[in-house]
Amino acid sequence: MVTLLAQAIVNGLLLGGLFALIAIGLTLIWGVMRIINFAHGEFLMVAMYITFFLVDRAGLNPYLAALITVPALFIVGAAIFRVSIQPVLKDPVMNQILLTLGLSLVLQNVALVLFKATPLFVQTAYTNVHFNLGPVVVQLPKLIAFVGSILAALLLWWFLQYTDMGRAIRAASQNQEAAMLVGIDVRRTYLVAFGIGSACVGLAAPLMISFYYTSPTVGLFFGLIAFVVVVLGGMGNFLGALVLSLIHI
């Protein structure tokens, strides 16, 4: 019983790193624009399919695939923000919720039409590699995903704290009018923030492709957990999202 509990805790902690990366992207979008992106999980699904084809069809190392998926999801997120979300920023909250929910359904159904509902898996040279820590088995892909996610989260925190764009994002999130008065391009800042939030799932996908399936509905589970983490951790609270993700078990 003790061994099973220890194994469950380790597995939950390793998976929590991924939830942290996904939830931080979501909480960044909320913290800056006060919009809950219910299509965030579907952005992950898009990144998973891109990663799958890069790994399975093109033979690319999944971790090297991040060099493509991260900028690709930044572009996808920025484009969707510019076309559909930016026009409703000042609309009632219900309009924004319905928009992102509708976007979620559209992305899911487009994926169903293009790829069917069959889950897709990839095998890499280290998919089944593991080692023992006493009675606990640690899978190498999950450990890499955990370390990569935490490092990415810390890098994003540093970016927000110590770069000009990071300061602009924080300023725009606190007071849009004051940010404009000191010369910050708020529209551009919003677009960059939404792109960065989307790029977070662009990194999560290559990290998890070695041990998780790809399907049109893969984003539902991760998107729901990320939403719960963001709410419990404090809407827009970076540290809260990180801590709650790690203790979600």
C-alpha positions in Angstrom: 0.0 0.0 0.0 2.8 2.4 0.9 4.6 1.6 -2.4 1.4 2.3 -4.4 0.9 5.6 -2.6 4.5 6.6 -3.2 4.1 5.7 -6.9 0.9 7.6 -7.2 2.5 10.7 -5.6 5.5 10.6 -7.9 3.4 10.2 -11.0 1.0 13.0 -9.9 3.9 15.3 -9.2 5.6 14.6 -12.6 2.3 15.2 -14.4 1.7 18.3 -12.3 4.7 19.9 -14.1 2.8 19.7 -17.4 -0.4 21.1 -15.8 1.7 24.0 -14.4 3.0 24.9 -17.9 -0.5 24.7 -19.4 -2.2 26.5 -16.5 0.4 29.3 -16.5 -0.4 30.0 -20.2 -4.1 30.2 -19.3 -3.6 32.4 -16.2 -1.4 34.8 -18.2 -4.1 35.4 -20.7 -6.7 36.0 -17.9 -4.3 38.2 -15.9 -3.6 40.5 -18.8 -6.9 40.6 -20.7 -9.5 39.3 -18.2 -10.5 36.7 -20.8 -10.9 33.0 -20.0 -9.8 31.2 -23.1 -11.9 28.0 -23.1 -10.2 27.0 -26.3 -6.8 26.7 -24.5 -7.1 22.9 -24.4 -7.8 22.8 -28.1 -4.7 24.8 -28.7 -2.9 22.0 -26.9 -4.6 19.5 -29.2 -3.4 21.5 -32.3 0.1 21.4 -30.9 -0.2 17.7 -30.2 -1.1 16.9 -33.8 1.7 19.1 -35.2 4.1 17.3 -32.9 2.7 13.9 -33.9 3.2 14.5 -37.6 6.7 15.9 -37.0 7.7 12.9 -35.0 5.8 10.1 -36.6 5.9 11.1 -40.2 9.0 13.3 -40.5 11.1 11.4 -37.9 12.0 14.4 -35.9 13.0 14.1 -32.3 10.0 15.2 -30.2 12.0 17.6 -28.1 13.5 19.2 -31.2 9.9 19.5 -32.5 9.5 22.2 -29.8 11.6 24.5 -32.0 8.7 24.3 -34.5 5.6 23.9 -32.3 6.4 26.8 -29.9 6.6 29.5 -32.6 3.8 27.8 -34.5 1.4 28.1 -31.6 2.5 31.6 -30.8 1.5 32.5 -34.4 -1.7 30.5 -34.2 -2.6 32.2 -30.9 -1.7 35.7 -32.1 -3.7 35.2 -35.3 -6.8 33.9 -33.6 -6.5 36.7 -31.0 -6.2 39.4 -33.8 -9.1 38.0 -35.9 -11.7 36.9 -33.3 -10.8 37.9 -29.7 -9.5 41.4 -30.0 -12.8 42.7 -31.4 -14.7 41.5 -28.4 -12.3 42.7 -25.6 -14.7 45.4 -24.5 -17.9 43.3 -25.0 -19.8 41.7 -22.1 -18.1 38.7 -20.4 -20.8 36.3 -21.7 -20.0 37.2 -25.3 -16.3 36.5 -24.7 -17.1 33.1 -23.0 -19.4 32.1 -25.9 -16.7 33.1 -28.4 -14.0 31.0 -26.9 -16.4 28.1 -26.3 -17.4 28.3 -29.9 -13.8 28.4 -31.0 -13.2 25.3 -28.9 -16.0 23.4 -30.6 -14.9 24.5 -34.1 -11.3 23.3 -33.5 -12.5 19.9 -32.1 -14.8 19.3 -35.0 -12.3 20.3 -37.6 -9.8 17.9 -36.0 -12.5 15.1 -36.0 -13.1 15.7 -39.7 -9.4 15.7 -40.6 -8.0 13.1 -38.3 -11.1 11.0 -37.1 -11.5 10.1 -33.4 -8.9 7.3 -33.3 -6.2 8.1 -30.7 -2.7 8.3 -32.1 0.5 7.3 -30.4 4.2 7.6 -31.1 7.1 5.4 -30.0 10.5 6.9 -29.4 13.7 5.3 -28.3 13.1 6.4 -24.7 9.3 5.9 -24.4 9.7 2.9 -22.1 12.9 4.0 -20.4 12.6 4.1 -16.7 14.7 3.8 -13.5 14.0 3.0 -9.9 14.1 5.2 -6.9 13.7 2.6 -4.2 10.3 1.0 -4.7 9.2 3.8 -7.0 9.5 3.6 -10.8 10.2 6.9 -12.6 9.6 7.1 -16.3 12.3 9.1 -18.1 9.9 10.9 -20.5 7.7 12.1 -17.6 10.8 13.3 -15.7 12.0 15.2 -18.7 8.5 16.7 -19.2 8.5 17.8 -15.5 11.9 19.4 -15.6 11.3 21.0 -18.9 7.9 22.4 -17.8 9.3 23.8 -14.5 12.3 25.4 -16.3 9.9 27.0 -18.9 7.7 28.3 -16.1 10.6 29.9 -14.3 11.9 31.4 -17.6 8.5 32.9 -18.3 8.4 34.3 -14.7 11.9 35.9 -15.4 10.7 37.3 -18.7 7.7 38.9 -17.1 9.7 40.4 -14.2 12.9 41.6 -15.9 12.3 42.4 -19.6 10.8 45.5 -21.2 8.0 43.4 -22.8 7.3 41.6 -19.6 7.0 44.9 -17.7 4.7 46.2 -20.4 2.5 43.1 -20.1 2.3 43.5 -16.3 1.6 47.2 -16.7 -1.2 46.6 -19.2 -2.7 44.0 -17.0 -2.8 46.4 -14.0 -4.1 49.6 -15.7 -4.7 49.8 -19.4 -5.1 53.6 -19.5 -2.0 54.3 -17.4 0.0 52.0 -19.6 -1.1 53.8 -22.7 -0.2 57.2 -21.1 3.4 56.0 -20.7 3.7 55.0 -24.3 2.9 51.2 -24.1 1.2 49.9 -27.2 -1.6 48.0 -25.3 -3.0 46.2 -28.4 0.4 44.9 -29.4 1.1 43.9 -25.7 -2.2 42.0 -25.6 -1.4 40.2 -28.8 2.1 39.2 -27.5 0.6 38.0 -24.2 -2.0 35.9 -25.9 0.7 34.5 -28.2 2.9 33.6 -25.3 0.0 31.9 -23.4 -0.6 29.8 -26.5 3.1 29.0 -27.0 3.1 27.4 -23.5 0.9 24.6 -24.9 3.2 24.6 -27.9 6.0 23.5 -25.6 3.8 21.1 -23.5 2.9 19.0 -26.5 6.4 17.9 -27.5 7.2 17.2 -23.8 4.2 14.9 -23.4 3.9 13.2 -26.9 6.2 10.3 -25.8 3.7 9.1 -23.1 0.3 10.6 -24.0 -2.0 10.0 -26.9 -3.2 12.5 -29.5 -6.8 12.9 -30.4 -9.4 15.6 -31.1 -10.6 15.5 -27.5 -7.2 15.4 -25.8 -7.5 19.1 -24.8 -10.7 18.6 -22.8 -9.0 16.9 -19.9 -6.0 19.2 -19.7 -8.0 22.3 -20.4 -10.5 21.5 -17.6 -7.8 20.8 -15.1 -5.9 23.9 -16.1 -9.1 26.0 -15.6 -9.6 24.5 -12.1 -6.0 25.2 -11.2 -6.2 28.8 -12.4 -9.4 29.4 -10.4 -8.1 27.8 -7.2 -4.7 29.3 -7.5 -6.2 32.8 -8.0 -7.2 34.2 -11.4 -4.1 35.7 -12.9 -1.8 34.5 -10.0 1.3 33.0 -11.6 2.7 31.5 -8.4 -0.7 30.1 -7.4 -1.1 28.3 -10.7 2.4 26.8 -10.4 1.9 25.6 -6.8 -1.7 24.3 -7.4 -0.6 22.4 -10.4 2.1 20.5 -8.5 -0.3 19.6 -5.6 -3.3 18.7 -7.8 -3.0 15.1 -6.7 
